[in-house]
Amino acid sequence: MPPATSDQLGSSKQIGAESSENGAMARRLDRTRLLVSFGISLGLVLIVFGFASGITGEEARITPVAIERMSPADGDRVLRQSQIIIDFADGYEGSLSIDGVELPTTRLDELSTSVGQPAPGAQVELPPTAVFDPGNNVLSFQPQPGAPIESFAQGEHTAIVRYWKILDGETKYRTYAWRFLTD
């Protein structure tokens, strides 16, 4: 094998220098890529965890066990004549106050016995009070002329329901308050 010329030696040194520079560059990029990849992976994991653990809609509204459903719910926007409905669990009943006005409650079973049994299909005139239906465990109030609240003014309203187990009686009541907005 003939000895290498200086041009050949110089070019091999350049190739060696380039490869060692690229190797150092590649190692530095690998560390940077690793850190960037780790950051992106951590961000994706946190986003997925956030969506999986996020509670929205009906799940976000925490109500007592005694209340199965309410309308309007806490923070809802409603119309001025919207009906307030509280659906209690079996064995509970309650009373309602809105914006500090205690609404008298009329029980449907007492209303039908005082008026007499209506004919099938006949309309029954409900008083302008909160009405409790013991058959469905529902307390409702409809703003109307002659009622303690004839319509809801625009703005925020606070409703408080007092509820109790029927077997324990009204003396052992609890309260639940929520707010709703009227447009």
DOTORVO-982535 format. One record per residue: x, y, z of N, C-alpha, C in turn. Coordinates in steps of 0.05 Angstrom, whole numbers, always signed. Each point is the difference from the previous one (the first is absolute). Layout:
<votors>
 n.east n.north   n.up ca.east ca.north  ca.up c.east c.north   c.up
      X       Y      Z       X        Y      Z      X       Y      Z
...
</votors>
This chain:
<votors>
 n.east n.north   n.up ca.east ca.north  ca.up c.east c.north   c.up
    +17     -23     +0     -17      +23     +0    +18     +25     +0
     -6     +18    -18     +17      +24     -1     -6     +18    +23
    +20     +15     +9      -5      +18    +22    -20     +22     -8
    -14     +10    +19     -21      +20     -4    +13     +27     -5
    -12     +15    -17     +10      +27     -6    -12     +19    +20
    +12     +24     +1     -10      +20    +20    -28      +9     -6
     -7      +0    -26     -28       +8     -7    -19     -21    +11
     +7     -25     -2     -17      -22     +9     -2      +1    +31
    +23      +6    +13      +0       +1    +29    -17     +23    +10
     +2     +23    -13     -16      +23     +8    -29      -5     -3
     -8     -13    -22     -28       -4     -4    -11     -21    +20
    +17     -19     +8      -9      -19    +20     -3     +13    +27
    +18     +20     +5      -3      +15    +25    -25     +16     +0
     -7     +12    -23     -24      +15     -2    -25     -17     +5
     +1     -24    -12     -22      -18     +3     -2      -8    +29
    +22      -5    +13      +0       -8    +28     -9     +23    +18
     +8     +24     -7      -9      +24    +15    -30      +4     -3
    -10      -3    -25     -29       +4     -4    -16     -21    +15
    +10     -25     -1     -15      -21    +14     +1      +3    +30
    +22     +10    +11      +1       +4    +29    -18     +24     +7
     -1     +21    -17     -17      +23     +5    -29      -9     -2
     -8     -16    -20     -27      -10     -3     -7     -18    +23
    +18     -16    +10      -5      -17    +23     -6     +16    +25
    +16     +21     +4      -5      +17    +23    -26     +15     -3
     -6      +9    -24     -24      +14     -6    -24     -19     +4
     +3     -25    -10     -22      -19     +3     -5      -7    +29
    +21      -2    +16      -4       -6    +29    -15     +24    +13
     +8     +24     -7     -13      +23    +12    -29      +2     -8
     -6      -5    -26     -28       +0     -9    -16     -23    +12
    +12     -22     +5     -14      -22    +13     -9      +8    +28
    +17     +13    +15      -8       +8    +27    -22     +21     -1
     +2     +19    -19     -21      +20     -3    -26     -13    -10
     +3     -17    -19     -24      -14     -9    -13     -17    +22
    +16     -12    +16     -10      -15    +22    -16     +18    +20
    +11     +23     +6     -13      +18    +19    -26     +11    -13
     +1      +7    -25     -24      +10    -14    -21     -22     -1
     +8     -24     -7     -19      -23     -2    -12      -5    +28
    +16      +1    +20     -10       -4    +28    -21     +21     +7
     +6     +25     -7     -18      +22     +6    -26      -3    -15
     +1      -7    -25     -24       -4    -16    -16     -23    +11
    +13     -22     +7     -13      -24    +11    -14      +7    +26
    +14     +14    +17     -12       +8    +26    -24     +18     -4
     +2     +19    -19     -23      +17     -6    -24     -16    -10
     +4     -19    -18     -21      -16    -10    -13     -17    +22
    +16     -11    +17     -10      -16    +23    -17     +18    +18
     +9     +24     +6     -16      +18    +16    -26      +9    -13
     +0      +4    -26     -25       +7    -14    -19     -23     +1
     +9     -25     -5     -18      -23     +1    -10      -4    +28
    +16      +3    +20      -8       -2    +28    -21     +21     +6
     +4     +25     -9     -19      +21     +5    -27      -6    -12
     -1      -9    -25     -25       -7    -12    -14     -24    +14
    +16     -19     +8     -11      -24    +13    -11      +6    +27
    +12     +19    +15      -9       +5    +27    -18     +25     +2
     -4     +14    -22     -17      +23     +1    -29      -7     +4
    -14     +15    +17     -28       -4     +5    -15     +24    -11
    -19      -5    -17     -15      +22    -12    -30      -7     +0
    -16     +20     -7     -29       -5     -3    -13      -9    +25
    -18     -19     -2     -14      -10    +24    +17     -12    +21
    +23     -12     -8     +18      -12    +20    +13     +21    +18
     +3     +24    -11     +13      +21    +16    -18     +11    +21
    -26      -3     -3     -19      +11    +19     -4     -20    +23
     +9      +8    +23      -2      -17    +23    -24      +8    +16
    -19     -17     +3     -24       +5    +16     -2     -21    +21
    -15      +5    +21      -4      -20    +21    -13     -25    -10
     +4     -22    +14     -12      -26     -8    -30      +2     -1
    -12     +17    +16     -29       +2     +2    -12     +13    -25
    +17     +15    -16     -10      +13    -24    +11     -14    -24
    -19     -11    -16      +8      -15    -24     +5     +18    -23
    -16     +21     -3      +2      +18    -23    -12     +27     +7
    +11     +21    -11     -10      +27     +4     -1     +14    -27
    -19     +18     -3      -1      +17    -23    -11     +27     +8
    +13     +21     -4     +27       +3    -12    +21     -10    +19
    +22      -9    -11     +23       -9    +17    +17     +24     +7
    +19      -4    +17     +18      +21     +9    +14     +13    -24
     -3     +26     -2     +14      +15    -21    -15      +1    -27
    -23     -13     -2     -15       +0    -25    -12     +27     -6
     -5      +6    -26     -14      +24     -9    -28      -9     -8
    -20     +15    +10     -28       -7     -6    -16     +24     -8
    -24      -4     -9     -18      +21     -7    -15     +10    +25
    -13     +23     -2     -13      +13    +23    -23     -17    +12
    -13     -16    -17     -23      -16     +9     +7     -30     +4
    +26      -6     +2      +8      -28     +1     -9     -13    +26
     -7     -26     -2      -9      -15    +23    +24     -11    +16
     -2      +1    +26     +21      -12    +17    -10     -28     +8
    +17     -20     -4      -8      -27     +6    +22     -13    +17
     -7     -13    +22     +18      -15    +16    -11     -29     +2
    +14     -19    -10      -8      -28     +0    +15     -14    +23
    -15      -7    +21     +12      -12    +24     +2     -30     -4
    +19     -12    +15      +2      -29     +2    -25     -10    +16
     -6     -26     -3     -22      -11    +15     +3      +5    +30
    -21      +8    +13      +0       +3    +29     +7     +28     +9
     +3     +19    -19      +7      +28     +7    -22     +19    -10
     -2     +22    +14     -17      +22     -9    +14     +26     +9
    -11     +23     -8     +13      +25     +7    -16     +24     -5
    +12     +23     +4     -12      +26     -6    +21     +18    -14
     -9     +21    -12     +17      +16    -17     -3     +30     +7
    +23     +13     -1      +0      +30     +2    +18     +10    -23
     -8     +22    -12     +15      +12    -21     +5     +30     +6
    +25      +8     +0      +7      +27     +6    -11     +10    +27
     +0     -18    +19     -10       +7    +27    -30      -2     +3
    -15      -6    -21     -29       -2     +2     -7     -30     +5
    -10      -6    +24      -9      -27     +6    -26      -6    -14
     +0     -20    -17     -24       -6    -16    -17     -20    +15
    -26      +6     +4     -17      -20    +12     -2     -24    -17
     -3     -24    +12      +0      -25    -15    -28     -13     +2
    -10      -7    -22     -26      -15     -2     +6     -28     -8
    -10     -20    +15      +3      -28     -8    -23      -8    -18
     +7     -14    -22     -20       -9    -19    -21     -19    +13
     +9     -17    +18     -19      -19    +12    -20     +15    +18
     +8     +21    +13     -18      +16    +17    -19     +16    -18
    +10     +10    -22     -16      +16    -19    -22     -17    -12
     +5     -24     -7     -21      -17    -13    -20      -9    +21
     +7      -3    +25     -20       -8    +20    -18     +23     +8
    +11     +25     +0     -16      +23     +8    -19      +9    -22
     +8      -4    -25     -17       +8    -23    -19     -23     -8
     +8     -24     +7     -15      -23     -9    +14     -13    -23
     -6     -24     -6     +13      -15    -21     -8     +11    -27
    +19     +10    -16      -8      +11    -26     -7     -23    -20
    -17      +7    -19      -8      -19    -20    +24      -7    -18
     +1     -24    -11     +23       -7    -17     +2     +20    -23
    +25     +10     -4      +5      +19    -22     -6     +29     +7
    -11      +5    +23      -7      +27     +8    +25     +16     +8
     -1     +26     -5     +22      +17     +8     -3      +8    +29
    +22      -1    +15      +0       +8    +28    +15     +27     +2
    -12     +19    +12     +12      +26     +4    +20      -1    +23
    +25      +5     -6     +21       -1    +21     +3     +28    +12
     +3      +1    +26      +4      +26    +13    +27     +12     -8
     +3     +27     +3     +25      +13     -8    +21      -3    +22
     +6     -24     +9     +19       -6    +21    +20     -21    -11
    +19      -7    +16     +16      -23     -6    -18     -25     +4
     +2     -19    -18     -17      -24     +1    +18     -24     +4
     -7     -17    +20     +14      -25     +5    -17     -23     -9
    +10     -17    -17     -14      -24    -10    +13     -23    +15
    -14     -11    +20     +12      -22    +16     +2     -26    -16
    -16      -3    -21      +2      -24    -16    +26      -1    -16
    +10     +22     -8     +25       +2    -16    +23     +12    +16
     -5      +9    +24     +21      +13    +17    +11     +25    -14
    -17     +16    -12      +8      +23    -15    -12     +26    +12
    +17     +19     +5      -8      +26    +10     +4     +20    -24
    -20     +15     -7      +3      +18    -22    -13     +27     +6
    +10     +21    -14     -12      +26     +2     +1     +14    -27
    -23     +11     -8      -2      +14    -25     -7     +29     +6
    +18     +19     -7      -8      +29     +4    -25      +6    -17
    -19     +14    +13     -25       +7    -14    -14     +22    +15
    -18     +14    -13     -15      +21    +14    -14     -11    +25
     +2     +14    +22     -12       -8    +25    +19     -17    +18
    +22      -9    -11     +20      -16    +16    +18     +19    +15
    +13      -9    +21     +19      +17    +15    +21     +12    -18
     +8     -15    -21     +19      +10    -20    -14      -3    -27
     -8     +23    -12     -15       -1    -25    +17      -5    -25
    +25      +9     +1     +20       -6    -21    +27      +7    +12
    +21     -12    -12     +27       +5    +10    +11     +24    -14
    +11     +19    +16     +13      +23    -12    +26      -8    -13
     +9     +16    -18     +26       -6    -13    +22      +0    +20
    +18     -19     -1     +23       -1    +18     +2     -27    +14
    +16      +0    +22      +5      -25    +14    -21      -3    +23
     -8     -26     +3     -19       -7    +21    +11     -22    +17
     -6      +0    +25      +9      -21    +19    -25     -16     +9
     +2     -26     -4     -22      -18     +9    +11     -17    +22
    -16      -4    +20      +7      -18    +23    -22     -20     +4
     +7     -25     -1     -20      -21     +5     +6     -12    +28
    -21      -1    +16      +2      -14    +26    -12     -28     -5
    +15     -21     +7     -10      -27     -5     +4     -17    +25
    -16     -20     +2      +1      -18    +23    -11     -27     -8
     +8     -20    +16     -12      -27     -3    -28      +1    +11
    -19     -12    -14     -28       +1     +9     -2     -14    +27
    +15     -21     +4      -2      -15    +26    +11     +16    +23
    +20     +17     -5     +13      +16    +21    -16     +25     +7
    -15     +11    -20     -16      +24     +5    +15     +25     -8
    -14     +22     -2     +11      +25     -9    +20     +12    +20
     -1      -8    +25     +18      +12    +20    +29      -8     -5
     +5     -21    -15     +27       -9     -6     +8      +6    -29
     -6     +25     -8      +5       +7    -28    +29      +8     -5
     +8      -1    -25     +26       +9    -10     -6     +20    -23
    +20     +15     -7      -5      +20    -22    +20      -4    -22
     -8      +8    -23     +18       +1    -23     -6     +26    -16
    +20     +15     -6      -3      +25    -14    +14      -1    -27
    -11     +14    -19     +13       +2    -26     -9     +26    -13
    +14      +8    -21      -6      +25    -14     -6      -6    -29
    -18     +17    -11      -5       -1    -29     -4     +28    -10
     +3      +4    -26      -1      +26    -12    -25      +2    -18
    -12     +24     -1     -23       +5    -17     +8     +21    -20
     -6      -6    -25      +6      +20    -22    -23     +19     -4
</votors>
